[in-house]
Amino acid sequence: MRAAVLFGKEDMRVTAWAEPQLGRGDVLVRVTRCGVCGSDLRTFFVGPSPRYRLPAILGHEFVGTVEKLGDGVTAFMLGDRVAAAPAVPCGECFYCKRGEDNLCRNMLDFGINLDGAFAELIRIPANLVARGGLVKVSDALSDADAIWGEPIGTVLHGELRAKTGVGQTVVVVGDGPIAMLHTLVAKYLGAARVCLLGQQDYRMPLARSVGADVATLNAREIPEHQADVVIVAVSDTTALDGAFAFVRDGGTVVAFGGTARESRVSLPLYQLHYGEINFIGSFNCTAEDFRRALEMIPRLNLKPLAPRVVTLEKIVDGFRTAYDREVIKVVAQIA
């Protein structure tokens, strides 16, 4: 099969690769589309962390069709259109048994220690199939929309942790694809007002088109201490420090953007204590979040976020386009 294989920093080549072999309970999927995630970009341009098994096939935002079934699989048929959650929990650890499978201590991740979906074929391990992480895609959902399942699943996970709900004011910090999705999902969950604080002027009309009531580069245009929820959808720790200027007493600040292991912030302890501020993190999504995200997609206005589509052979060019922020999203068309 053809696959875009990462050998090291800024070294990814489309090459012939061995087809995955199935074990009992596994499912083989022929990939049609796979989205480029921010974590894929960091891995390529900054370099893979020690967690990565090199050479690696990146890609975890994908949709495809069932190509082959391992022994014992009865829930799927050949030709079913499917999408999969981004990681494979063990099902046995403390967190898995609590339904917090995104925190699994034995997690296997597509693109990190499992081959990902920038390839013609991908193996879905039995553990993920058994836990409901491989999901049939509705006929009403196009492949172009289905690839949003994973990023929307992670966004939904964060919004649910923050208890975003009807009538609330939400501030989103960032103007990348995840910030845009937070705007969409917050509105879907009933937020009355969403304010987006971005960095690129040309992205402010896009933010308004997906539902932002205020889209600005100027923090002074966002009222202080009125937000029920502040979502920091960037990796900048300075943005986390600044988020406390927007949150009301009793409100919630969510550290959503991934940061380096050594990153630290200075917390306003007086406000945190006397204002009973909830300061929480959000990571990945559970299989349930992922399924809910796919169900939500037909009711979300994703048209303004139309990605640039590239072939697998042009995947490195697509990575550079996404990294330079020329477009909001890049997707590889594989089949």
N, C-alpha and C positions, 0 to 999 in steps of 0.2 A: 504494500500500500504506500501512498504518498503521505508524508508527514513533514511539518515544519519542526525541525529538531534544534533545540538550544544546546550548544556545546560550551558556552561561556558568555561573559559580558559582550553584548553587541555581536554575537556570533550565532546566528540562527540560519539554518539552511534547509530548503525543501529537498528531501531525499527519499529514497526507497527505505522502508522500515518494515520489520517483521509484523505480520498481522497478529493481533492479540489471540491468545489461546484461552478457551473458556473452561472453567471448572463447574462443578455442580452448583446450580442456582444462579450462575452468571448470565448476563445478557450482552450480546454484541450489537452495537448500534452503528449504523452508517450515518455519519455526520453530514448534515446539509449546511448548517450555519453555525458559526461560533463568534461571539463578541469578544472584543479586546478590552480587558479590565485594567484598571489602574495598577493593580498588583502585577499584571503581566508586564506593563510598561516599566515599573520599577525594577523588576527582575532583569529585564533585557538591558536597560540603560544604566542602572546602578550596579547590577551584578547580582547573581543568586546568592541567597544566604546559605549557611551550612545545612539548613533543612532540606535543600533541593538535592535530588538524586540526578546527577548529570551522567550522560546526556538526558535532557528532559523534553517532553512535549507539553508545552503550555496550553492553556485554554480550558475554562470551566463554565462558560456561559453558552450552552449549546442546545441545539435541537436536531433531531434526526429520526431515522426509521429503524425499527428492529430488523436486524439482518440474520441473527441466529440466536437460538435459545439453548442455554445449558440444561443439563438433565434436571428434572424436577420443577422447572418453571412452567406454571400454568396460567398466570395472571396476564400474560402478554401473548400476542400472536405475531407471526412474521408480517412485516409491513406496517405495524402500528407506529404512528408518529408519537415520539416521546421526548421528554426533556428530563434532566436529572439535577438533583441538588448537588452542590459543589464539592461535597466531602463525604467520606464514608465512615460513620461512627462504628465503634466495636459492638455496641448493644449490651455490653456487660459491665462497664465501669459505673462508678457512683453517679456520674452525671447522666449517662445514658438511661439509667434506671429511673431518674427523676424527670425524664423527658427533655433534658437540657443537652441534647446530642450535639449542639454546636460547641459545647465545652468538653467533648469527649477527650479523655487523656490518651487514647490510642488511635487518634484520628488519622485517616489516610486522605490526602487531598489530591484531587485531579490537578495535574500540572506541577506538583511538588514531589510527591513520592508515589504517585500513580500517573501513568501516561494520560495527558489531557486530550483536548478535542481539536487542536489544530492539526487534524489528521483525517484520513478518510474513514477510519474505524476507531471505535473506543469501546473498551470492555467496562461494563458496569458490574462491580463485584456483588456477590450474593447478599452480603450484609446490607447494602444500600437498597437492593431490590426488596429484601424481606422487611425492611423498616419503612417502606413506602416512599423512598426517595427517588424512585424512577416513576414518572407520572405520564399517563397518556395525555396527549395534547388534543384538546377539543377541535372538531372540524371547523368551528367558528373562529379559530385562532390561526392566523398565518404564521409561517416560519419566521417572518420578519418581526412579528410581535412576540412570538414565543421565546426568542433569545433574551428578552428582558426579564424572564422569570427569576433568574438568580439575583441580578442587582435589585429588583423590586423586592424579592424575598428578604434580602439583608436590610433594606430600608424599612420594610414592614416590621421586621424584628425590632429595630431600634425605636420605631414609633410606638409599638405596643409596649416596650419596656418603659417608654416615657409617659405612657397612658395618654397619648394625644387623643382628643375627643371633641365632641360637639361644642361649638361656641368659643373655643380657645384661640389665643393668639400664639403663633409659632414664629420663631425667628430661625432662619436657615443661614448658616455661615458657609459660603462657598458658591461657586458658579459652574462646577463641573457637572457631568451627567448624574452623579449621585445626589448633588444638591437639587438638581431639577426634579429628580424622582422623589426626593423628600417633600418638595413643594406639592407635587401631584398627590402623593399618598396622604399628606396632612390634610389636604382639601377633601380627599375621598373619605377620610375618617371624621370629617365634620368641622375642621378648624374654620373659624369665622374669618380669620385674618392671618395671612402668611407674609412675612417680610423677609426678603432675601438680600443678604449683604455679600456682594461679589467683589471681584478684582478686575474684570475685563468689561469695559463699557459696552462692547459689541454683543455681549451675552445678556444684557439686561432686557432687551425686547423679548428674547427667548424665554427668560424667566417669567415675564408677564404673560406670555402666551400659554404657559402651563399652569397659570393660576396665581402667581405672586401678586398680592395687592400692592406691595411696595418692592421695587427692585432697584438697588442703589449701590454705589461705591462708597458712599459717605455714611459712616456710622452715626453721625449726628442726626440723620433723617429717620433713625429707628428710635422710638421712644424708650427711655430708660426704665428699667424695673417694671415692665408691664407684661412681658412674655410668660405664658404658662410653661412653654417648652422652648429651649434653645438647642438646636442641633448643630454641632460643629462638624461639618462634612469636609474638612480639610485636615492635613497632617501637621499644620503649623501650631506649635504650642502657644505662641503669642495669641492666636485666635481663641484658644481655650481660656487663657487669662482674661481676655476681653469679653467673653461671653457672659460673665457675671454682671456686667453693666446692664444687660438687657432683661435678666430673669427677675420675676417678681418673687416676693416672699412666698414660700411654699411651692415654688416652681421647680423645674427640672432642667439641668444642663446635661447634654449627652455628648460624650467624647466618642464620635463616630469614626473620624478619619484615623487610619492606622498610623502609628508612630514607631520610631526606633525604640529598642528595648531600654536604652539609657535615658530616654526623654523624661523630663520633669516639668511640673508647673508650680507656680506660686498661688496657693489658694487664699482667697479672702476669708479667713477663718471666722471673723466677726460676723460677716454676712451669712456664711454657711451655717453657723450655729444659731444666731438669733433670728435669722430669716428662715430657718429650716429648709435650706436649699437641698434638693436632691442632686447629687453629682454622680452620674453613672456612666458606665461604658457600654458599648454595643459591638458585638463581634459576630460576623457571619449570620447564618440563619439555620433554623431547625428544618427538618423535613416537612413539618406541618406548616411553617412559615412559607416554604417554597410552594407547597400545594395551594395555599391560600393566595399567593401572589399570582399564580397562573389563572386562578379563578377570577381575580380582580382585573386582569389586563383588559378584557373587552370593555370595561367601564372607565378606563383611563384614557385621556387624550395624549397619546404618544406621538401623534403625527408631527408636532413641531420638533421632536427629537430624532427625526429621520437620520439614520447613520450613513456614513460613506461605506459602500460595499466594495471589497477588493477580492481578487482571487487568492487562492492559497499561495500561488507563485509570487504574488505581490505583497505578501504578509509583512515583510520587513518595511516596505514603503508605507504600508498602513500603520505600522507601529510608529514610524517617524511622524506621520501626519497627526496621529492622536497625541503624541508627546509634545508636539509643537502647538497643540490646541487650535489647529486649523479648523477642526470640526468637533462636534460635541461627542461623536461616537464613531468607532470603526468596527465593521463586522466582516469576517472572512466568509465568502461563499465557497463551499467545498464540494458539494454535489449538486 
